[in-house]
C-alpha cells in the first residue's frame, strides 16, 4: 500500500485510526481518535489532518501510563506475576491467622520443648527397667521367660507414656 496524496499533509481521522490499529496501539477506532483530539491529547496540523508520527508521540506522552496496557506496569507480566505471588502469600497469611485464632496451631518452640520432655521421659522409663529387673533377670536362665519379662516391662512403660499423652500431660515415672 503506497502513500496517498493527502498523506504528505497528514491522515484523516479514519486513516489515523487504521494506522493505530495496524500498529496494534490503543485508539484504533475513529471514535477514540475523535476523543483524543477533543481532549487535547493529540493535535491536528494546519490542514486539519493528523501527522501520524507527531500524533503517536503526543498520544503516548499525554496518556496516563496506568491506563495503557502496552506501557503500564499494571499490564506487564512481571507485575501480574508479582501480584499473584503477593495475593497467594496474603491468602496463606490469612489462613494461618484463622488457624491460629481457631486454636489449631501451636507455637513451634513449645511443641519442640514438649517433644523433648516426652522423649526424655520415655528414655528414663526404658532405662529404669534395667536396675529394676537386673536381680530378677540374673536368677533366670530361660531365654523365652527373659524376653517375655522384658517385653512386658517395656510395653507397660510405653503404655504409661501413651496414657499420659491421652490425658494431656506426660506423666513422670
C-alpha positions as CSV (number, residue, x, y, z in Angstrom):
1,X,0.0,0.0,0.0
2,X,1.7,3.2,-1.1
3,X,1.2,6.7,0.4
4,X,-1.9,8.5,-0.6
5,X,-1.8,12.1,-1.9
6,X,-3.1,13.6,1.3
7,X,-0.7,11.6,3.5
8,X,2.0,14.3,2.8
9,X,-0.1,16.7,4.8
10,X,-1.4,14.1,7.3
11,X,-4.1,11.5,7.8
12,X,-7.8,11.7,8.2
13,X,-9.4,10.6,11.5
14,X,-10.4,7.3,10.0
15,X,-7.0,6.8,8.3
16,X,-5.2,7.6,11.6
17,X,-7.4,5.2,13.5
18,X,-6.5,2.5,10.9
19,X,-2.8,3.4,11.3
20,X,-3.0,2.9,15.1
21,X,-4.9,-0.4,14.6
22,X,-2.2,-1.7,12.2
23,X,0.5,-0.8,14.8
24,X,-1.6,-2.5,17.5
25,X,-1.8,0.6,19.6
26,X,-4.7,1.8,21.7
27,X,-7.1,4.1,19.9
28,X,-7.6,2.1,16.8
29,X,-11.1,3.4,16.2
30,X,-12.3,6.7,14.8
31,X,-14.2,7.3,18.0
32,X,-11.0,7.0,20.1
33,X,-9.2,9.4,17.7
34,X,-12.0,11.9,17.9
35,X,-12.0,11.7,21.7
36,X,-8.2,12.2,21.8
37,X,-8.5,15.3,19.6
38,X,-11.3,16.7,21.7
39,X,-9.5,16.1,24.9
40,X,-6.3,17.7,23.6
41,X,-4.2,14.6,23.7
42,X,-3.3,14.9,20.0
43,X,-3.4,17.9,17.6
44,X,-4.4,18.3,14.0
45,X,-2.0,20.1,11.7
46,X,-2.8,23.3,9.9
47,X,-4.6,21.4,7.1
48,X,-6.9,19.7,9.6
49,X,-5.1,16.4,9.2
50,X,-3.2,14.2,11.7
51,X,0.5,13.7,11.3
52,X,0.9,10.1,12.5
53,X,4.4,10.5,13.9
54,X,3.5,13.6,15.9
55,X,0.2,12.2,17.0
56,X,1.7,8.9,18.2
57,X,4.2,10.8,20.2
58,X,1.6,13.2,21.6
59,X,-0.7,10.3,22.4
60,X,1.9,8.3,24.3
61,X,3.1,11.4,26.2
62,X,-0.4,12.6,27.2
63,X,-1.9,9.2,28.1
64,X,-1.9,8.1,31.7
65,X,0.5,5.1,31.7
66,X,-1.6,3.2,34.2
67,X,-4.4,3.1,31.7
68,X,-2.3,1.9,28.8
69,X,-1.6,-1.9,28.9
70,X,1.3,-1.6,26.4
71,X,3.3,0.7,28.7
72,X,1.7,0.2,32.0
73,X,3.4,-1.8,34.7
74,X,-0.1,-2.8,35.7
75,X,-0.3,-4.7,32.4
76,X,3.1,-6.2,32.4
77,X,3.7,-9.9,33.1
78,X,6.2,-9.1,35.8
79,X,3.6,-7.0,37.7
80,X,0.9,-9.6,37.2
81,X,3.2,-12.4,38.4
82,X,4.3,-10.3,41.4
83,X,0.7,-9.5,42.2
84,X,-0.3,-13.2,42.0
85,X,2.5,-14.1,44.4
86,X,1.5,-11.4,46.8
87,X,-2.1,-12.4,46.7
88,X,-1.2,-16.1,47.3
89,X,1.0,-15.0,50.2
90,X,-1.7,-12.9,51.7
91,X,-4.2,-15.8,51.4
92,X,-1.7,-18.1,53.2
93,X,-1.2,-15.5,56.0
94,X,-5.0,-15.1,56.4
95,X,-5.4,-18.8,56.6
96,X,-2.6,-19.0,59.2
97,X,-4.3,-16.2,61.3
98,X,-7.6,-18.1,61.1
99,X,-6.0,-21.4,62.1
100,X,-4.2,-19.7,65.0
101,X,-7.4,-18.0,66.2
102,X,-9.3,-21.3,65.9
103,X,-6.8,-22.9,68.2
104,X,-5.5,-25.3,65.6
105,X,-1.9,-24.1,65.6
106,X,0.6,-24.2,68.4
107,X,3.9,-22.4,69.0
108,X,6.8,-24.3,67.4
109,X,9.1,-23.7,70.4
110,X,6.5,-25.0,72.8
111,X,6.0,-28.1,70.6
112,X,9.7,-28.7,70.4
113,X,10.1,-28.4,74.2
114,X,7.1,-30.8,74.8
115,X,8.6,-33.3,72.4
116,X,11.9,-33.1,74.1
117,X,10.3,-33.6,77.5
118,X,8.3,-36.6,76.3
119,X,11.3,-38.2,74.7
120,X,13.3,-37.7,77.9
121,X,10.5,-39.3,79.9
122,X,10.4,-42.3,77.5
123,X,14.2,-42.7,77.7
124,X,14.1,-42.5,81.5
125,X,11.3,-45.1,81.8
126,X,13.1,-47.5,79.4
127,X,16.4,-47.2,81.2
128,X,14.7,-47.6,84.7
129,X,13.8,-51.1,83.7
130,X,17.4,-52.3,83.9
131,X,18.0,-51.7,87.6
132,X,14.5,-52.8,88.5
133,X,14.8,-56.1,86.7
134,X,18.5,-56.9,86.9
135,X,18.4,-59.0,90.1
136,X,15.3,-60.9,88.8
137,X,16.9,-61.5,85.4
138,X,20.2,-62.7,87.0
139,X,18.3,-65.5,88.5
140,X,16.6,-66.6,85.3
141,X,18.2,-68.9,82.8
142,X,15.4,-69.5,80.3
143,X,15.7,-67.1,77.3
144,X,12.0,-67.2,76.5
145,X,11.0,-66.1,80.0
146,X,13.6,-63.3,80.0
147,X,12.2,-62.0,76.6
148,X,8.6,-62.2,77.9
149,X,9.5,-60.3,81.1
150,X,11.4,-57.6,79.2
151,X,8.6,-57.2,76.6
152,X,6.0,-56.8,79.4
153,X,8.1,-54.2,81.2
154,X,8.8,-52.2,78.0
155,X,5.1,-52.4,77.0
156,X,4.0,-51.2,80.4
157,X,6.5,-48.3,80.3
158,X,5.4,-47.2,76.9
159,X,1.7,-47.6,77.7
160,X,2.2,-45.3,80.7
161,X,3.7,-42.7,78.3
162,X,0.8,-43.1,75.9
163,X,-1.7,-42.8,78.7
164,X,0.0,-39.6,79.9
165,X,-0.4,-38.1,76.4
166,X,-4.1,-39.0,76.3
167,X,-4.6,-37.1,79.5
168,X,-2.8,-34.1,78.0
169,X,0.4,-34.2,80.0
170,X,3.4,-36.6,80.1
171,X,3.4,-38.4,83.4
172,X,6.6,-38.8,85.3
173,X,7.8,-42.2,86.5
